[in-house]
Structures are given as structure tokens and as C-alpha cells.
Amino acid sequence: MARKRGQGEGSINRRKNGLWAAQMTVQGRRVSKYFKTQSECREWLRKIRTQIDDGLTFSGAQTNVSAFLSEWLVLTETSVRPKTIDAYKKIVRLHIDPELGRIKMKDLSPRQIQALYSKKLESGLSARSVVLIHAVLRTSLDKRSSRE
């Protein structure tokens, strides 16, 4: 006999067309995704539950990296020196936005960030510059979990 899911665990259903539908409620809004297998649905629900536990909001899930970093720069501007914020803006504009800007925050993975670092090193960027890119990403993503 199948186990009934508890509140907040999401749901998995088989559709008439053979696909599996996974659904989860995030801040009162229903989010659905369709997969070929039931195990893919379970994995997606597990990932969404982890993101909710880490502070995911519905609006945050729909935000792309570029918009998130723009907002973060505005909020950070008052708490750091002018030259520091200029350096942050330059790093975001030249290195992060072109590579990761279109990705939604909910879909951003460590693998994509590591690929960015590798690509920058292979293109001849200095290790120090890659460390600065990492510092900007780490700081902004740390603030995300404390803000949301």
C-alpha cells in the first residue's frame, strides 16, 4: 500500500499521457513540474523541499541571477566603501552576468559556478580575479539565505 504524503511534502501523480506530475506549494502558490519517471519527481520534490528549508520564496524562485545581484548591489552599496562597490559592480558586469545572469536562482547549481571559475581560468584570467569573483558570489548568496 502506498504511503500518503504529509502536509508540505508535495504530491506526485501519473497523468493520462504517461508523464508524472510533481507539485509543491511555495508561499501559497502551486508549483508543478512534469517528468518521465516517478523517481525524477521524487528527486525534484526533495530538491524543492531543501530549497524551501534554505529560505526559498516564490518570488525568489522566479528571479534570475542578474536581477538578484543587481538588488544585492543596491542593498550592499550603503554598507561598503565606494571603491569596493565599484569593484563588485565591475565583477558582476564583466564576469558573472554574461555567464550566469539568465539562470533562475532556484536552478543555480555549484556545478555551474565551478564551470564559470574554470572557464575564466582557461581564458587567461588571473587566479586572483577568479578568487574575487568567488568572493562576490559567496557574499551575495550568503546574504540571500539570511534575507529571505
mmCIF file of the C-alpha atoms, coordinates in Angstrom:
data_MODEL
# 
_entry.id   MODEL 
# 
loop_
_atom_site.group_PDB 
_atom_site.id 
_atom_site.type_symbol 
_atom_site.label_atom_id 
_atom_site.label_alt_id 
_atom_site.label_comp_id 
_atom_site.label_asym_id 
_atom_site.label_entity_id 
_atom_site.label_seq_id 
_atom_site.pdbx_PDB_ins_code 
_atom_site.Cartn_x 
_atom_site.Cartn_y 
_atom_site.Cartn_z 
_atom_site.occupancy 
_atom_site.B_iso_or_equiv 
_atom_site.pdbx_formal_charge 
_atom_site.auth_seq_id 
_atom_site.auth_comp_id 
_atom_site.auth_asym_id 
_atom_site.auth_atom_id 
_atom_site.pdbx_PDB_model_num 
ATOM 1   C CA . MET A 1 1   ? 0.000  0.000  0.000   1.00 0.00 ? 1   MET A CA 1 
ATOM 2   C CA . ALA A 1 2   ? 1.281  3.427  -0.948  1.00 0.00 ? 2   ALA A CA 1 
ATOM 3   C CA . ARG A 1 3   ? 2.247  5.847  1.792   1.00 0.00 ? 3   ARG A CA 1 
ATOM 4   C CA . LYS A 1 4   ? 0.225  9.052  1.930   1.00 0.00 ? 4   LYS A CA 1 
ATOM 5   C CA . ARG A 1 5   ? 2.345  12.183 1.859   1.00 0.00 ? 5   ARG A CA 1 
ATOM 6   C CA . GLY A 1 6   ? 2.177  14.601 4.743   1.00 0.00 ? 6   GLY A CA 1 
ATOM 7   C CA . GLN A 1 7   ? 1.387  18.293 4.526   1.00 0.00 ? 7   GLN A CA 1 
ATOM 8   C CA . GLY A 1 8   ? 4.161  20.247 2.838   1.00 0.00 ? 8   GLY A CA 1 
ATOM 9   C CA . GLU A 1 9   ? 5.713  17.186 1.199   1.00 0.00 ? 9   GLU A CA 1 
ATOM 10  C CA . GLY A 1 10  ? 4.214  17.841 -2.231  1.00 0.00 ? 10  GLY A CA 1 
ATOM 11  C CA . SER A 1 11  ? 2.409  15.376 -4.450  1.00 0.00 ? 11  SER A CA 1 
ATOM 12  C CA . ILE A 1 12  ? 3.172  13.029 -7.326  1.00 0.00 ? 12  ILE A CA 1 
ATOM 13  C CA . ASN A 1 13  ? 0.535  11.889 -9.809  1.00 0.00 ? 13  ASN A CA 1 
ATOM 14  C CA . ARG A 1 14  ? 0.548  9.907  -13.053 1.00 0.00 ? 14  ARG A CA 1 
ATOM 15  C CA . ARG A 1 15  ? -1.098 11.747 -15.939 1.00 0.00 ? 15  ARG A CA 1 
ATOM 16  C CA . LYS A 1 16  ? -3.126 10.204 -18.768 1.00 0.00 ? 16  LYS A CA 1 
ATOM 17  C CA . ASN A 1 17  ? -0.360 10.985 -21.260 1.00 0.00 ? 17  ASN A CA 1 
ATOM 18  C CA . GLY A 1 18  ? 2.088  8.813  -19.277 1.00 0.00 ? 18  GLY A CA 1 
ATOM 19  C CA . LEU A 1 19  ? 4.067  11.653 -17.703 1.00 0.00 ? 19  LEU A CA 1 
ATOM 20  C CA . TRP A 1 20  ? 4.453  12.064 -13.963 1.00 0.00 ? 20  TRP A CA 1 
ATOM 21  C CA . ALA A 1 21  ? 3.456  15.375 -12.353 1.00 0.00 ? 21  ALA A CA 1 
ATOM 22  C CA . ALA A 1 22  ? 5.156  16.659 -9.207  1.00 0.00 ? 22  ALA A CA 1 
ATOM 23  C CA . GLN A 1 23  ? 3.525  19.538 -7.339  1.00 0.00 ? 23  GLN A CA 1 
ATOM 24  C CA . MET A 1 24  ? 4.633  21.591 -4.357  1.00 0.00 ? 24  MET A CA 1 
ATOM 25  C CA . THR A 1 25  ? 3.182  24.639 -2.648  1.00 0.00 ? 25  THR A CA 1 
ATOM 26  C CA . VAL A 1 26  ? 5.632  27.522 -2.128  1.00 0.00 ? 26  VAL A CA 1 
ATOM 27  C CA . GLN A 1 27  ? 4.245  30.502 -0.204  1.00 0.00 ? 27  GLN A CA 1 
ATOM 28  C CA . GLY A 1 28  ? 0.675  29.605 -1.101  1.00 0.00 ? 28  GLY A CA 1 
ATOM 29  C CA . ARG A 1 29  ? 1.397  29.143 -4.807  1.00 0.00 ? 29  ARG A CA 1 
ATOM 30  C CA . ARG A 1 30  ? 1.317  25.779 -6.525  1.00 0.00 ? 30  ARG A CA 1 
ATOM 31  C CA . VAL A 1 31  ? 4.468  24.931 -8.496  1.00 0.00 ? 31  VAL A CA 1 
ATOM 32  C CA . SER A 1 32  ? 4.266  21.994 -10.906 1.00 0.00 ? 32  SER A CA 1 
ATOM 33  C CA . LYS A 1 33  ? 6.817  20.164 -12.989 1.00 0.00 ? 33  LYS A CA 1 
ATOM 34  C CA . TYR A 1 34  ? 6.438  17.151 -15.285 1.00 0.00 ? 34  TYR A CA 1 
ATOM 35  C CA . PHE A 1 35  ? 8.828  14.226 -15.652 1.00 0.00 ? 35  PHE A CA 1 
ATOM 36  C CA . LYS A 1 36  ? 9.068  10.922 -17.480 1.00 0.00 ? 36  LYS A CA 1 
ATOM 37  C CA . THR A 1 37  ? 9.648  8.873  -14.323 1.00 0.00 ? 37  THR A CA 1 
ATOM 38  C CA . GLN A 1 38  ? 8.335  8.846  -10.786 1.00 0.00 ? 38  GLN A CA 1 
ATOM 39  C CA . SER A 1 39  ? 11.865 8.834  -9.369  1.00 0.00 ? 39  SER A CA 1 
ATOM 40  C CA . GLU A 1 40  ? 12.620 12.119 -11.159 1.00 0.00 ? 40  GLU A CA 1 
ATOM 41  C CA . CYS A 1 41  ? 9.524  13.579 -9.478  1.00 0.00 ? 41  CYS A CA 1 
ATOM 42  C CA . ARG A 1 42  ? 10.713 12.413 -6.066  1.00 0.00 ? 42  ARG A CA 1 
ATOM 43  C CA . GLU A 1 43  ? 14.148 13.931 -6.649  1.00 0.00 ? 43  GLU A CA 1 
ATOM 44  C CA . TRP A 1 44  ? 12.635 17.266 -7.753  1.00 0.00 ? 44  TRP A CA 1 
ATOM 45  C CA . LEU A 1 45  ? 10.373 17.377 -4.671  1.00 0.00 ? 45  LEU A CA 1 
ATOM 46  C CA . ARG A 1 46  ? 13.371 16.621 -2.451  1.00 0.00 ? 46  ARG A CA 1 
ATOM 47  C CA . LYS A 1 47  ? 15.329 19.458 -4.096  1.00 0.00 ? 47  LYS A CA 1 
ATOM 48  C CA . ILE A 1 48  ? 12.440 21.931 -3.703  1.00 0.00 ? 48  ILE A CA 1 
ATOM 49  C CA . ARG A 1 49  ? 11.939 20.970 -0.033  1.00 0.00 ? 49  ARG A CA 1 
ATOM 50  C CA . THR A 1 50  ? 15.648 21.591 0.594   1.00 0.00 ? 50  THR A CA 1 
ATOM 51  C CA . GLN A 1 51  ? 15.435 24.972 -1.127  1.00 0.00 ? 51  GLN A CA 1 
ATOM 52  C CA . ILE A 1 52  ? 12.368 25.903 0.952   1.00 0.00 ? 52  ILE A CA 1 
ATOM 53  C CA . ASP A 1 53  ? 14.253 24.915 4.106   1.00 0.00 ? 53  ASP A CA 1 
ATOM 54  C CA . ASP A 1 54  ? 17.123 27.165 2.933   1.00 0.00 ? 54  ASP A CA 1 
ATOM 55  C CA . GLY A 1 55  ? 14.771 30.144 2.595   1.00 0.00 ? 55  GLY A CA 1 
ATOM 56  C CA . LEU A 1 56  ? 13.377 29.902 -0.943  1.00 0.00 ? 56  LEU A CA 1 
ATOM 57  C CA . THR A 1 57  ? 10.437 32.182 -1.583  1.00 0.00 ? 57  THR A CA 1 
ATOM 58  C CA . PHE A 1 58  ? 8.167  32.059 -4.636  1.00 0.00 ? 58  PHE A CA 1 
ATOM 59  C CA . SER A 1 59  ? 9.432  35.393 -5.936  1.00 0.00 ? 59  SER A CA 1 
ATOM 60  C CA . GLY A 1 60  ? 12.997 34.287 -5.230  1.00 0.00 ? 60  GLY A CA 1 
ATOM 61  C CA . ALA A 1 61  ? 12.455 31.151 -7.261  1.00 0.00 ? 61  ALA A CA 1 
ATOM 62  C CA . GLN A 1 62  ? 11.416 33.230 -10.278 1.00 0.00 ? 62  GLN A CA 1 
ATOM 63  C CA . THR A 1 63  ? 14.329 35.709 -10.004 1.00 0.00 ? 63  THR A CA 1 
ATOM 64  C CA . ASN A 1 64  ? 17.328 35.247 -12.265 1.00 0.00 ? 64  ASN A CA 1 
ATOM 65  C CA . VAL A 1 65  ? 20.916 35.668 -11.092 1.00 0.00 ? 65  VAL A CA 1 
ATOM 66  C CA . SER A 1 66  ? 21.326 39.033 -12.823 1.00 0.00 ? 66  SER A CA 1 
ATOM 67  C CA . ALA A 1 67  ? 18.289 40.579 -11.093 1.00 0.00 ? 67  ALA A CA 1 
ATOM 68  C CA . PHE A 1 68  ? 19.306 39.073 -7.761  1.00 0.00 ? 68  PHE A CA 1 
ATOM 69  C CA . LEU A 1 69  ? 22.827 40.507 -7.988  1.00 0.00 ? 69  LEU A CA 1 
ATOM 70  C CA . SER A 1 70  ? 21.506 43.926 -9.057  1.00 0.00 ? 70  SER A CA 1 
ATOM 71  C CA . GLU A 1 71  ? 19.280 44.029 -5.982  1.00 0.00 ? 71  GLU A CA 1 
ATOM 72  C CA . TRP A 1 72  ? 22.121 42.797 -3.790  1.00 0.00 ? 72  TRP A CA 1 
ATOM 73  C CA . LEU A 1 73  ? 24.429 45.548 -5.107  1.00 0.00 ? 73  LEU A CA 1 
ATOM 74  C CA . VAL A 1 74  ? 21.849 48.223 -4.273  1.00 0.00 ? 74  VAL A CA 1 
ATOM 75  C CA . LEU A 1 75  ? 21.415 46.866 -0.746  1.00 0.00 ? 75  LEU A CA 1 
ATOM 76  C CA . THR A 1 76  ? 25.174 46.494 -0.234  1.00 0.00 ? 76  THR A CA 1 
ATOM 77  C CA . GLU A 1 77  ? 26.050 49.961 -1.528  1.00 0.00 ? 77  GLU A CA 1 
ATOM 78  C CA . THR A 1 78  ? 25.360 51.644 1.811   1.00 0.00 ? 78  THR A CA 1 
ATOM 79  C CA . SER A 1 79  ? 27.473 49.247 3.864   1.00 0.00 ? 79  SER A CA 1 
ATOM 80  C CA . VAL A 1 80  ? 30.765 49.164 1.939   1.00 0.00 ? 80  VAL A CA 1 
ATOM 81  C CA . ARG A 1 81  ? 33.241 51.735 0.663   1.00 0.00 ? 81  ARG A CA 1 
ATOM 82  C CA . PRO A 1 82  ? 32.615 53.375 -2.733  1.00 0.00 ? 82  PRO A CA 1 
ATOM 83  C CA . LYS A 1 83  ? 35.649 51.726 -4.385  1.00 0.00 ? 83  LYS A CA 1 
ATOM 84  C CA . THR A 1 84  ? 34.543 48.335 -3.087  1.00 0.00 ? 84  THR A CA 1 
ATOM 85  C CA . ILE A 1 85  ? 31.049 48.662 -4.553  1.00 0.00 ? 85  ILE A CA 1 
ATOM 86  C CA . ASP A 1 86  ? 32.605 49.816 -7.852  1.00 0.00 ? 86  ASP A CA 1 
ATOM 87  C CA . ALA A 1 87  ? 34.771 46.686 -7.887  1.00 0.00 ? 87  ALA A CA 1 
ATOM 88  C CA . TYR A 1 88  ? 31.717 44.488 -7.100  1.00 0.00 ? 88  TYR A CA 1 
ATOM 89  C CA . LYS A 1 89  ? 29.741 46.097 -9.946  1.00 0.00 ? 89  LYS A CA 1 
ATOM 90  C CA . LYS A 1 90  ? 32.608 45.566 -12.381 1.00 0.00 ? 90  LYS A CA 1 
ATOM 91  C CA . ILE A 1 91  ? 32.969 41.899 -11.425 1.00 0.00 ? 91  ILE A CA 1 
ATOM 92  C CA . VAL A 1 92  ? 29.227 41.319 -11.791 1.00 0.00 ? 92  VAL A CA 1 
ATOM 93  C CA . ARG A 1 93  ? 29.018 43.193 -15.124 1.00 0.00 ? 93  ARG A CA 1 
ATOM 94  C CA . LEU A 1 94  ? 32.100 41.679 -16.766 1.00 0.00 ? 94  LEU A CA 1 
ATOM 95  C CA . HIS A 1 95  ? 32.255 38.157 -15.392 1.00 0.00 ? 95  HIS A CA 1 
ATOM 96  C CA . ILE A 1 96  ? 29.117 36.900 -13.647 1.00 0.00 ? 96  ILE A CA 1 
ATOM 97  C CA . ASP A 1 97  ? 26.213 38.371 -15.658 1.00 0.00 ? 97  ASP A CA 1 
ATOM 98  C CA . PRO A 1 98  ? 27.396 37.181 -19.087 1.00 0.00 ? 98  PRO A CA 1 
ATOM 99  C CA . GLU A 1 99  ? 27.765 33.586 -17.871 1.00 0.00 ? 99  GLU A CA 1 
ATOM 100 C CA . LEU A 1 100 ? 25.149 33.105 -15.147 1.00 0.00 ? 100 LEU A CA 1 
ATOM 101 C CA . GLY A 1 101 ? 22.824 36.116 -15.484 1.00 0.00 ? 101 GLY A CA 1 
ATOM 102 C CA . ARG A 1 102 ? 19.911 34.346 -17.194 1.00 0.00 ? 102 ARG A CA 1 
ATOM 103 C CA . ILE A 1 103 ? 19.804 31.357 -14.856 1.00 0.00 ? 103 ILE A CA 1 
ATOM 104 C CA . LYS A 1 104 ? 16.984 31.397 -12.299 1.00 0.00 ? 104 LYS A CA 1 
ATOM 105 C CA . MET A 1 105 ? 18.175 31.424 -8.711  1.00 0.00 ? 105 MET A CA 1 
ATOM 106 C CA . LYS A 1 106 ? 16.349 28.174 -7.967  1.00 0.00 ? 106 LYS A CA 1 
ATOM 107 C CA . ASP A 1 107 ? 18.260 26.475 -10.792 1.00 0.00 ? 107 ASP A CA 1 
ATOM 108 C CA . LEU A 1 108 ? 21.724 27.807 -9.936  1.00 0.00 ? 108 LEU A CA 1 
ATOM 109 C CA . SER A 1 109 ? 23.986 24.921 -9.003  1.00 0.00 ? 109 SER A CA 1 
ATOM 110 C CA . PRO A 1 110 ? 27.520 24.620 -7.615  1.00 0.00 ? 110 PRO A CA 1 
ATOM 111 C CA . ARG A 1 111 ? 28.468 22.833 -10.841 1.00 0.00 ? 111 ARG A CA 1 
ATOM 112 C CA . GLN A 1 112 ? 27.545 25.924 -12.905 1.00 0.00 ? 112 GLN A CA 1 
ATOM 113 C CA . ILE A 1 113 ? 29.514 28.200 -10.606 1.00 0.00 ? 113 ILE A CA 1 
ATOM 114 C CA . GLN A 1 114 ? 32.544 25.907 -10.757 1.00 0.00 ? 114 GLN A CA 1 
ATOM 115 C CA . ALA A 1 115 ? 32.250 25.848 -14.570 1.00 0.00 ? 115 ALA A CA 1 
ATOM 116 C CA . LEU A 1 116 ? 32.362 29.658 -14.515 1.00 0.00 ? 116 LEU A CA 1 
ATOM 117 C CA . TYR A 1 117 ? 35.581 29.593 -12.474 1.00 0.00 ? 117 TYR A CA 1 
ATOM 118 C CA . SER A 1 118 ? 37.167 27.017 -14.783 1.00 0.00 ? 118 SER A CA 1 
ATOM 119 C CA . LYS A 1 119 ? 36.169 28.927 -17.918 1.00 0.00 ? 119 LYS A CA 1 
ATOM 120 C CA . LYS A 1 120 ? 37.617 32.155 -16.541 1.00 0.00 ? 120 LYS A CA 1 
ATOM 121 C CA . LEU A 1 121 ? 40.918 30.469 -15.639 1.00 0.00 ? 121 LEU A CA 1 
ATOM 122 C CA . GLU A 1 122 ? 41.130 28.797 -19.071 1.00 0.00 ? 122 GLU A CA 1 
ATOM 123 C CA . SER A 1 123 ? 40.502 32.140 -20.776 1.00 0.00 ? 123 SER A CA 1 
ATOM 124 C CA . GLY A 1 124 ? 43.618 33.541 -19.103 1.00 0.00 ? 124 GLY A CA 1 
ATOM 125 C CA . LEU A 1 125 ? 42.047 35.431 -16.205 1.00 0.00 ? 125 LEU A CA 1 
ATOM 126 C CA . SER A 1 126 ? 44.326 35.508 -13.164 1.00 0.00 ? 126 SER A CA 1 
ATOM 127 C CA . ALA A 1 127 ? 43.671 33.279 -10.181 1.00 0.00 ? 127 ALA A CA 1 
ATOM 128 C CA . ARG A 1 128 ? 43.278 36.394 -8.025  1.00 0.00 ? 128 ARG A CA 1 
ATOM 129 C CA . SER A 1 129 ? 40.455 37.664 -10.260 1.00 0.00 ? 129 SER A CA 1 
ATOM 130 C CA . VAL A 1 130 ? 38.689 34.305 -10.030 1.00 0.00 ? 130 VAL A CA 1 
ATOM 131 C CA . VAL A 1 131 ? 39.017 34.463 -6.243  1.00 0.00 ? 131 VAL A CA 1 
ATOM 132 C CA . LEU A 1 132 ? 37.354 37.904 -6.342  1.00 0.00 ? 132 LEU A CA 1 
ATOM 133 C CA . ILE A 1 133 ? 34.515 36.527 -8.500  1.00 0.00 ? 133 ILE A CA 1 
ATOM 134 C CA . HIS A 1 134 ? 34.095 33.751 -5.943  1.00 0.00 ? 134 HIS A CA 1 
ATOM 135 C CA . ALA A 1 135 ? 34.072 36.265 -3.086  1.00 0.00 ? 135 ALA A CA 1 
ATOM 136 C CA . VAL A 1 136 ? 31.300 38.311 -4.710  1.00 0.00 ? 136 VAL A CA 1 
ATOM 137 C CA . LEU A 1 137 ? 29.169 35.226 -5.409  1.00 0.00 ? 137 LEU A CA 1 
ATOM 138 C CA . ARG A 1 138 ? 29.738 33.760 -1.950  1.00 0.00 ? 138 ARG A CA 1 
ATOM 139 C CA . THR A 1 139 ? 28.932 37.016 -0.172  1.00 0.00 ? 139 THR A CA 1 
ATOM 140 C CA . SER A 1 140 ? 25.789 37.673 -2.190  1.00 0.00 ? 140 SER A CA 1 
ATOM 141 C CA . LEU A 1 141 ? 24.483 34.116 -1.840  1.00 0.00 ? 141 LEU A CA 1 
ATOM 142 C CA . ASP A 1 142 ? 25.196 34.140 1.908   1.00 0.00 ? 142 ASP A CA 1 
ATOM 143 C CA . LYS A 1 143 ? 23.115 37.304 2.239   1.00 0.00 ? 143 LYS A CA 1 
ATOM 144 C CA . ARG A 1 144 ? 20.280 35.634 0.296   1.00 0.00 ? 144 ARG A CA 1 
ATOM 145 C CA . SER A 1 145 ? 19.739 32.964 2.909   1.00 0.00 ? 145 SER A CA 1 
ATOM 146 C CA . SER A 1 146 ? 19.769 35.470 5.774   1.00 0.00 ? 146 SER A CA 1 
ATOM 147 C CA . ARG A 1 147 ? 17.482 37.958 3.998   1.00 0.00 ? 147 ARG A CA 1 
ATOM 148 C CA . GLU A 1 148 ? 14.697 35.674 2.751   1.00 0.00 ? 148 GLU A CA 1 
# 
